[in-house]
Amino acid sequence: MNPRKPEREDTLDTPGPLDYLRVLPQYIYPKHLASSLMYRLTRIRFSPWKNWQIRWFIRRYGVDLSLAEQTDPGAFPDFNTFFTRALKPGVRPVSGAEGQITCPADGVLYDFGEIHQGTLLQAKTHRYSVVDLLGGPPSECEALTSGSYVTVYLAPMDYHRVHMPLTGRLREMTYLPGTLYSVNPVTARGVPRLFARNERVVCHFETKFGAMAVVLVGAVFVGGIETVWHGPVTPARRRRPARWNYADDQASLRQFERGAELGRFNMGSTVIALFERGGLEWTTGLFGGRRVQMGETLASFMPGQG
């Protein structure tokens, strides 16, 4: 059986001259300073300020609070708590069986497919390496250089928690410092190697189907990335790589079921999941630019891959 191909061509536009002009200011302005300011502004608990922030955001982006556990905008203690709100139980059921990959987050499907010669596709034309994305060294990334991947962009109105695409055991987490470009479609088209240049947190897992990495990519105004086992990882006090090894500490071994919460973005960004196995059968109807929801089935492992 051959892997199922997308039924439609990607709807994400190819990069044009205007895209490069639009992202030019991002090379200049102080992205970390702006993000640090946003971090503080979104945690102010002065009621008139935080209520105005939340209500403006709901109107501007059409946020549907009826899906959230807390439906009263005024009940959130600050804007960041509203932004990282939990959903009601059952709103995002996890579909499929054990041998199927579920979407890790609500958002827009940027790219998906096979990892070609150790590289992933960005915005249809840019390529960047698995080693650069994961922070190396090459020997530790080798298992993922010929597998499959999926990239999901979380827009401002989306649910901003990230969940497990497969059942797996946590092996390692790495923090990689970097810049903080926006990760919206225009920037993804205009900035080569965007996801390998931005600050990010890489989570490595062992699964029944081989190695898996889930990468939480930071962006401008992302006030922090956190995981459920560690808490806040960014913003980091020291802007140097850091690594946490969980494989050797039996007390720290963590098994996460498919669909379990993994972490969250304090403000929006992108999640990339990489899988050791190639030749996946992608779900009918997937294409670049399609809206996806956490828990829906994206792909299945071919028979005999388990």
C-alpha positions in Angstrom: 0.0 0.0 0.0 1.3 3.4 -0.9 1.1 6.3 1.5 -2.0 8.4 0.9 -1.3 11.7 -0.7 -3.1 15.0 0.0 -6.3 15.3 -2.2 -5.8 19.0 -2.7 -2.8 21.2 -3.4 -1.6 23.4 -0.5 -3.6 26.6 -0.3 -0.8 28.5 1.4 0.6 31.1 -1.0 4.1 30.9 -2.3 6.5 33.6 -1.1 6.5 36.8 -3.1 8.5 40.1 -3.1 5.9 41.8 -0.8 6.4 39.0 1.8 10.1 39.9 2.2 9.3 43.6 2.4 6.6 43.0 5.1 9.0 41.1 7.3 11.9 43.5 6.9 11.0 45.5 10.1 11.2 42.3 12.1 15.0 42.1 11.4 15.3 45.6 13.1 13.1 46.1 16.1 14.0 44.7 19.6 11.9 41.5 19.6 13.0 40.2 23.0 12.3 43.6 24.6 8.9 43.8 23.0 8.1 40.3 24.2 9.3 41.0 27.7 7.0 44.0 27.9 4.1 41.9 26.6 4.8 39.4 29.3 4.3 42.0 32.0 1.2 43.6 30.4 -0.6 40.3 30.1 -0.2 39.5 33.8 -1.6 42.8 35.2 -4.5 42.0 37.5 -6.0 45.5 37.7 -9.6 44.8 36.8 -10.4 47.6 34.4 -7.1 46.9 32.5 -7.4 43.1 32.2 -11.1 43.2 31.5 -10.5 45.7 28.6 -7.8 43.5 27.2 -9.9 40.4 27.3 -13.0 41.9 25.9 -11.1 43.7 23.1 -9.4 40.5 22.2 -12.7 38.5 22.1 -14.2 41.1 19.7 -11.1 41.5 17.6 -10.5 37.7 17.0 -14.0 36.3 17.4 -13.1 34.0 20.4 -15.8 31.5 21.3 -15.8 31.3 25.1 -18.7 28.9 25.1 -16.2 26.1 24.6 -14.1 27.1 27.6 -14.5 25.8 31.2 -14.8 29.5 32.3 -17.2 31.3 30.1 -17.3 34.7 32.0 -14.6 37.0 30.6 -14.5 39.0 33.8 -13.7 35.9 35.9 -10.2 35.5 34.6 -7.6 37.0 37.0 -5.5 38.4 34.1 -5.2 38.3 30.3 -2.7 35.4 30.2 -5.0 33.1 32.2 -7.8 33.9 29.6 -5.4 33.2 26.7 -4.3 29.8 28.1 -7.9 28.9 29.1 -8.9 25.2 29.4 -11.7 23.8 27.4 -14.8 22.0 28.7 -14.4 18.2 29.0 -15.4 16.5 25.8 -15.0 19.5 23.5 -11.9 18.1 21.8 -12.4 14.3 21.9 -9.4 12.2 20.8 -10.3 10.2 17.7 -8.8 7.1 16.2 -6.9 4.2 17.6 -3.4 3.6 19.0 -1.7 3.5 15.6 -3.0 6.8 14.5 -1.5 10.3 15.0 -3.8 12.9 16.4 -3.4 16.7 15.9 -1.5 18.2 18.8 -3.2 21.6 18.8 -6.0 23.7 17.4 -4.7 25.9 14.5 -3.8 25.9 10.8 -2.0 23.0 9.2 1.2 24.7 7.8 3.1 21.7 6.4 3.1 17.9 6.7 4.7 14.9 5.0 8.0 13.1 4.7 11.3 14.4 6.0 13.4 14.7 2.8 17.1 14.2 3.2 17.0 15.4 6.8 15.0 18.6 6.0 11.5 19.8 6.6 9.4 22.1 4.4 8.4 25.6 5.4 5.9 27.6 3.4 6.2 25.4 0.3 9.6 26.7 -0.7 12.0 27.0 2.3 13.7 24.0 3.8 15.4 23.7 7.1 17.2 20.8 8.8 16.0 18.5 11.5 19.4 18.9 13.2 19.1 22.7 13.3 15.5 22.5 14.6 16.3 20.0 17.4 19.6 21.6 18.2 21.7 18.6 17.5 24.1 16.9 17.8 23.5 15.0 14.6 24.0 11.6 16.2 21.0 12.2 18.5 18.8 13.5 15.7 19.5 10.6 13.3 16.4 8.7 14.1 14.2 11.6 13.0 16.0 12.6 9.8 14.1 10.3 7.5 10.7 10.1 9.1 7.5 12.3 9.0 6.4 15.6 10.4 3.5 17.9 10.8 3.5 21.7 11.6 0.5 23.5 13.1 0.3 27.3 13.5 -1.8 28.5 16.5 -3.6 31.7 15.6 -4.5 34.2 18.3 -8.1 33.0 18.6 -7.1 29.4 19.0 -7.0 27.1 22.1 -3.3 27.4 23.1 -2.5 24.2 24.9 -0.5 21.4 23.2 -1.3 17.7 23.5 0.4 14.4 22.7 0.0 13.1 19.1 1.0 9.6 20.3 1.3 7.8 23.5 4.9 8.1 24.6 7.4 8.2 27.5 9.3 11.5 28.1 13.0 11.0 27.5 14.5 14.5 27.4 13.7 18.2 27.1 15.9 20.9 25.5 15.6 24.7 25.6 17.2 26.4 22.6 17.6 30.2 22.7 17.0 32.2 19.5 15.4 35.2 18.1 11.6 35.9 18.2 10.2 36.5 14.7 6.5 36.3 14.3 5.3 32.9 13.0 2.3 34.0 11.0 1.9 33.0 7.4 3.6 36.1 5.9 6.7 35.7 8.1 6.8 31.9 7.4 7.0 32.7 3.7 9.5 35.6 4.1 12.0 34.3 6.7 14.0 31.2 5.7 14.6 28.7 8.5 12.2 30.5 10.7 11.4 27.7 13.0 15.0 26.7 13.5 16.0 30.3 14.3 13.3 31.2 16.9 13.6 30.3 20.6 12.0 26.9 21.2 11.5 24.0 23.6 12.1 20.5 22.2 10.5 17.5 23.9 11.8 14.0 23.1 9.7 10.9 23.6 9.9 7.2 23.1 6.8 5.6 21.5 5.7 2.2 20.3 6.4 3.5 16.8 9.9 4.8 17.5 11.2 8.2 18.4 9.0 11.3 18.5 9.9 15.0 19.1 7.4 17.7 19.8 8.8 21.2 19.3 7.1 24.3 20.8 8.4 27.2 18.8 8.4 30.7 20.4 7.5 33.9 18.6 7.4 37.6 19.2 5.1 38.5 22.1 5.1 34.9 23.3 5.4 35.6 27.0 6.4 32.1 27.8 6.4 28.4 27.0 5.7 25.8 29.7 5.3 22.1 30.0 3.1 20.2 32.5 6.1 18.4 34.1 8.5 21.4 34.4 6.3 24.5 34.5 7.6 27.7 32.8 10.7 27.0 30.6 10.7 30.4 28.9 11.4 33.3 29.2 14.8 32.0 30.3 17.0 34.0 32.7 20.1 32.9 30.9 19.9 32.8 27.1 22.0 29.7 26.6 20.9 26.1 25.7 19.7 23.9 28.6 18.9 20.2 28.7 16.9 18.0 31.1 17.5 14.3 30.9 14.7 12.2 32.3 15.7 8.8 30.9 18.2 8.0 33.7 16.1 9.1 36.6 13.5 6.4 37.2 11.5 8.8 39.5 11.2 11.2 36.6 10.0 8.8 33.9 6.7 10.2 32.6 4.2 8.3 30.4 1.8 10.4 28.5 -1.3 9.0 26.7 -2.3 10.1 23.3 -4.2 13.4 23.7 -2.8 14.2 27.1 -1.8 17.8 27.7 1.9 18.4 27.2 2.3 22.1 27.5 1.1 25.5 26.5 2.0 28.8 24.9 1.5 32.0 26.9 0.6 33.9 23.7 0.5 32.2 20.3 3.0 30.3 18.2 3.7 27.0 16.4 4.1 23.3 17.3 6.0 20.8 15.1 5.8 17.1 15.7 8.4 14.7 14.2 8.1 11.0 13.9 10.8 8.4 13.3 8.6 6.4 10.9 8.1 7.5 7.3 5.5 6.2 4.8 2.5 7.4 6.9 -1.0 7.2 5.4 -2.3 10.7 5.7 -6.0 11.3 6.4 -8.1 12.1 3.4 -8.7 15.9 2.9 -5.5 17.3 4.5 -3.9 20.2 2.8 -1.7 23.2 3.7 -3.9 26.0 5.1 -6.6 23.7 6.4 -8.0 24.4 9.9 -7.4 21.5 12.3 -8.4 20.8 15.8 -6.6 19.1 18.6 -7.6 15.4 18.8 -8.5 14.8 15.2 -6.7 12.1 13.3 -4.0 13.3 10.9 -2.3 10.1 9.9 -2.0 6.4 10.4 1.0 4.1 10.6 1.1 1.5 7.9 0.3 -2.1 8.8 3.3 -3.8 10.5 5.0 -0.6 11.7 4.0 -1.0 15.3 
